Amino acid sequence: MDVLYFAWVRERVGAPRERVETAAKDVAALIAELRARSDGHEAAFADTAALRVAIDQELAEFDAPLAGAREVAFFPPMTGG
């Protein structure tokens, strides 16, 4: 699956996206796998309360299943006006 990173998440990981082969059943398990990839990944996912996630461009929760997902995106909460 493709994993996309936005804003400061991208800056900490050091890339806007990466292709990931995973056996993770849900977003939380994927995050655990990603954190082990590098110090940048660890920093990006250190505080999941400061993150939002979308699966195939639909907002999701961290316990959402990944079965059949093609894309997972991580980004900080958005503010608007």
C-alpha positions in Angstrom: 0.0 0.0 0.0 1.0 3.6 -0.4 1.6 5.6 2.8 1.4 9.4 2.4 2.8 12.0 4.8 1.7 15.6 5.0 3.0 18.8 6.7 5.4 18.1 9.7 4.8 14.4 9.4 6.5 14.5 6.0 9.3 16.6 7.3 10.1 14.2 10.2 9.8 11.1 8.0 11.9 12.8 5.2 9.6 11.8 2.3 6.1 12.6 1.1 5.2 8.9 0.5 6.5 5.4 0.6 5.3 2.0 -0.6 4.8 -0.4 2.3 4.3 -4.1 2.4 2.6 -4.8 5.7 0.7 -7.5 7.6 -0.8 -4.9 9.9 -4.5 -5.5 10.6 -5.3 -1.9 11.6 -3.9 1.6 11.5 -2.4 1.2 15.0 -0.4 -1.9 14.0 0.8 -0.1 10.9 2.0 2.8 13.0 3.9 0.4 15.2 5.7 -1.0 12.1 6.4 2.5 10.7 7.9 3.7 14.0 10.5 1.0 13.8 11.7 2.1 10.3 13.9 5.1 11.4 14.4 7.8 14.0 12.4 10.1 11.7 9.4 7.7 11.7 9.7 7.4 15.5 9.6 11.1 15.9 6.6 11.5 13.4 4.5 8.9 15.3 5.6 9.6 18.8 2.4 11.4 19.7 -0.6 9.9 17.8 -3.0 12.3 19.5 -1.4 15.0 17.2 -2.2 12.9 14.1 -5.2 12.2 11.9 -5.4 9.4 9.4 -7.3 8.7 6.2 -7.7 5.4 4.5 -8.3 5.6 0.7 -9.1 9.3 1.2 -11.7 8.8 4.0 -11.0 9.9 7.5 -10.6 7.0 9.9 -9.7 6.1 13.4 -6.5 4.3 14.5 -8.5 1.1 15.1 -9.8 1.0 11.6 -9.0 -2.2 9.6 -6.6 -2.0 6.7 -8.0 -5.0 4.7 -8.2 -3.9 1.1 -6.7 -0.5 1.7 -4.7 1.0 -1.2 -3.6 4.2 0.5 -3.1 5.4 4.1 -2.4 9.1 4.7 -1.1 10.7 7.9 -1.4 14.4 8.7 -1.8 16.9 11.6 -5.3 18.1 12.5 -6.5 20.8 10.1 -7.8 24.1 11.1 -9.9 26.3 8.9 -11.4 29.6 8.6 
